[in-house]
Structure formats: C-alpha cells, structure tokens
C-alpha cells in the first residue's frame, strides 16, 4: 500500500474522534466522564481480544499496561480535567501542542530528525486550532492548563512508545491489548470517583456503542497501524483534523455558525497538515528511516 493510502487511512481516526463531542453532548448522560471513558475502552478492548484470541506474553504485559495508561487512562483522565476546568476552546488549543511534543520525543526516543519545517507546521497547526475554536473571552485556569498539557504529553509519549515498542502482532491485536489495559485501569477510578450510571436510554446505548466500536476500536486500529507504518511525527499532525471535524459537525448537525475567522482557521489547519507531510516526505526522500533496535 502506498504512503498516501496509509496517510488517508490513518487520518480517518482523528476525523472520527472529532465526532466525540457531539455524540457525548447529544447522546450520553452528563457528569460521568470516567465511566464513559471506561465504557468506551474496556468493552471494545475485550471484544477485540475475543476476536484475536491472543494475550500479551512476557514483557508485553507491562508494555501493554504502560501504553494503555498513556494512550487512554491518563490521557482521557487529564483531558476531562482540562475540559471541566477550561472553556472547550482553551482546552483544545492547549491539547493541540501534542504534535510539537511528538517531534521532540521522537527525536529523543527514535533518533528522528527534527526539521524546522515540521516544527513550523506544528506551530501553524496550533494557531489554526486557536483560530478555529478559541474565543476572546476564554478564561485561563492553572489547573486546567496543567491538565491539558499533561494530557498532550501523555498521548504524545504513548504515540512515540507505540512506535518504539512494536510487538510481533497485528495492529488489531495491539489495539486490543491497549484498550483492554486502559479500560481496566479506568475501572476502579470510575467506580470510586463517580456514582453509578442511571438507567440508560436507547440514545445512551447508541452513543456508547458508537464511541466503543467506531470511536475506539476502529479508530485505534487505524491509528496504531499508521504509527507502525509511518513515523509518529508523520501521524501526529493528523490530530489537527479532530477539532476541525468537530466544528464542521457542529455546523452541519447542530446549526452552529461558522465565522470567517473559523473558516480561516480550517484553512490554516489543513495547510499545517500538508506542510508537516511535505517536510517529512522531503526527509524520507533524503534518507531512510533509522529506527533503534527494538528490545525484546
């Protein structure tokens, strides 16, 4: 499969993640973020485990739980803290720093080249997201800012380590391990910190099914596949598509207006994604990707 096909398949994941906000607000009960996160990860992970019928072996047990914590448990927990402490635009803008962190971590952990053009693309993406969803009246909260940065670091580290630790299994199995581990780590937190869910309506069940099967299982199979076939610095900027999709869905489904500044932000986001891919393509043409030897 060509590099372009790999990129397009991987980009489906953040595009679908952009629907999480509208599904959560329109279909799920309010006030159960940890429980919803657990129900999004654990059933999907267990279902995939039933399909693949393959459990981790040896050191992969530890690595599966470390990656499950970084990509799901810690990431979603801090993301919800940021979302509840900050206006949505501020939280998303803070989280948009993730591709820049990935560039730095990939340099340290994978020896990937740090190209100025890729850094410029990441900074442009942050600016585009700010134009898209940040309002002048947005307030800043130190706890929320710290949580937003922490969630970005967690996901960035999980992305880089998912490339560094490539198990001898398919992306489907790798996603099953991580989703199950992340869901298991979220389970005690949800039971301890939140009250039991009320009786679920048909809309609630539809929303949870969508977030689990489509928003978690399918998307993370595509995401981990992309990480395995491409550099993290190539995959991570695709995450800018998520807030853009969220705004488009808000306009198309909820009738929310799009201002000229937001339309300009979409153009900047798309331009930053193209620029990041152009920078990495230039690098790939000049030298093959040199990965450090994977440890058993």
N, C-alpha and C positions, 0 to 999 in steps of 0.2 A: 504494500500500500504506500502511496506517495506521502511526502511530508505534508502537502496541502490537505490531503484527506485526513491525516492524523490530527492536524490542527482543527479542521472543521468538526470532526467527531468530538474532540476534547472540548471545543467551545460550546457544545450542546449543554455540558454540565453547568457552567456558570449562568448560561442563559435560562436554564430551568430553575436554578437557585433564585433567580430574580422573581420568580412567582411565589416564593415562600411567604413574603409579607402579605400579599393579597389573600392567599389561602389561609394564613394564620388569623388575620383580622376578620375575614368574612365567614370562615367555616369552623373555627375552633373556639372552645371556651376560653375566656380571658383569665389570666392570672396563674397559669400553670406552665411556666416556661421550661422548668427542669423535667417535669413529667412529659411534656410534649416532646422535648429533645430525646428523652429516653425511649418513648414510644416510636419516635422516628428512626432511631438507630437499632435498638435491640431486636424487635421483630424482623426487620429487614435483614439484619445480620444472621439471625437464626434460620430464616428461610433460605438464605444463600448457602449456609452451612449444610442444610438438608439437601440442597441441590448438588453441591460439590463433594460432600462426604469426605472432607479432608481437614484434619485438625493440625495445628502447628506442631512441629517437632523440635525438641531441644531448645536452643536459644531463641527460636522464633516465637515461643510463648511470651517471653519477656518483651521482645521487639513488637509483637502484635499489641500488647497492652500499652507500651510506650507510645506507639503510633496512634492507637485508638484514643488515648488520652489527649495527645497533641491535636489530632485532626477532628476530634469530636467532643470528648468530655470537657477538657479545659477550654478549648476554643468556643464551644457553644455556651458554657457557663459564663465566661468573661464577656462574650458577645451580648448575652442577655443583661448582664450587669450594666454594660455600656448603654444598651438600648433603653433601659429603665432610668438611667441617670442622666442621659443626654437626649436632646432632640434627635430625631432619626437622621437628619442631615449631617449633624456633627458626628454622630456615631459612625455613619457610613464613610464620611470623609477621613476620619481617623483610621478606620479599618483599611482604607484604600492605600495606606502606606505599605501594605503587605508585599507587593511585587518588588519594592525597593529593598525590603529586608531580605527577600529571597535572593536577590542579586548578591548581597553581601554574604549571606550564609553559604550560597553556592560557591562563592569564591573561596571561603574558608574550608568548607567540608568536601567539596568536589574538585577544587582546583580550577573552576570555570573562570574564563577571562571576564574581567569587569570592563565592559566597553562604555565609554562616555555617552554614546548614542543611546544605549539601553537605559542608562541612568536618566538621561533627558526624557526618554519615553515614559519611564515610571513617574517622573515628576509631572509631566504633562497629564498623565492619567489621573493623578491626584487632583490636579487643578480642574480637569474636566468633570470629575465626580463632584467637586465642590460647586462648580457652576451649575451642575445638574440638580443638586438637592439641598445645598446649603442656603439658608435664609439669613438676611442681615440681623434678624432679631434672635438668632440662635445663642443660647447661653452655654457657658462652659462650666463643667463641674470637674474638679481634680480627680475624684474617684472614678468618674465615668471616663475621663481621658486616659487614666492609667489602665482601666479595664479594656478600653478599646485598643490601646497599644499592646497590651498583654495578649489579647485575642489574635491580633495580627502577627505577633511574634510566634505564638503557638502554632497557628496554621502554617506560617512560613517555615518553621522548623520541621513540622510534620511533612510538608511538601518535599523539603530537601532530604530528610531522612528516608522518606518513601522511595527516593531515587537511590540514596546511598545503600539502603538495605533492600536489595531486590531478591526476594525468595525464589526458589525454583518452582514456582507455581504460576497459574494464570492470574490476570488482573481480577477475574471473578472471585477466585479463592482468596486473594489478598484483600479484596474489599470485604469479603465475608468475615475474615479474621478481625479486621479493624473495626467494622461496625459492631460486631458482637462484643468485642472487648470494650469499646467506647460505651455501648449501651449498658453493659454490666457495671461499669464504673459510675455511670449516671444513676443507676437504680437505687442504691442506698441514699444518695443525696436527694432524689425526688421523694422517696418515702419519708425521709426525716424532715425535710425542709418545707414540704408542701402538703396541703390537705388532700384527701382522696378526690379523684375526679367525680363530678356529678354524673348522673345517668346521661349517656351520650346519645345525641340525636343522629338521624341519618346523615345530616350535613357534617356533624363532627366526625363520624366514621369515614365519610368520603374524604374529608380533609386529611385525616390521619393516614388513610390508605394511600392517598396521593403522595404525601410527604415521605412515607416509608418506602413505597415501591418505586416511585418515579424520582422524588426529590432526594432520596438517599441511595437506594440500591442501584438503580440505573445510572444515576449521575456519577457516583463514586467509582463504579466500574470503569466508566469512560475516563474519569479524572486520573485514576491510578494507571490506566492503560496509557494515557497521554504522558504521564510522568515517566513511565518505563521506556517509552519510545522516543521521547523528546527531553530536552533539558528542562529542569524546573524554571529557569529564567525565561524559557520559551512559553511554558504553560501558565505560569503565574499571572502575567499581564492579561490573560483572557478573563480573569476575575473581574476586570473593569466592566465587562458586559453585564454583570449581575445587577448593579444599581440602574443601569440604563434600561434593562428589561423591566425592572420593577416600575420605573416611571412610565414606560410605554404601556404596560398593563393597567396602571392607574388611570391613564388617559383613555384607553380603549374600553376597559370594563367598568370603571367607577366614574367615568366622565370628568376626571380631573383635568384642569387646564395645563397646557404646556406653554411657558413663556418663551420669548426669543432667547433669553439667556440660557434656559434649559436646552433648547434646540442647539444652541452654540456649544453647550457642554457635551451633548451627544456627539457632535462632530469632532470635538477635541478628544473624547474618549476613543472613538473609532480611529482617529488619527494616531493616538498614542499606541493603540494595539498594533496598527500597521507598522509604525516606526519601530516598536520593540521586535516584531518579527523580522523586519528588514535588517536590523542590527545583528540579530542572531544568525540570520541567513548569511550575511557577509562573513561572520566569524566561521561558520560551518564550511564555507567555500574555501577559506584560507587554511584551515587546519582541522583535522578530525577531532572529535570529542575524546579527550583523555580522561577516563574515569579511574580513580584509585581502585586497587584490587579489593573486591568485596570480602569481608571477613566471614568465616563460616559461622 
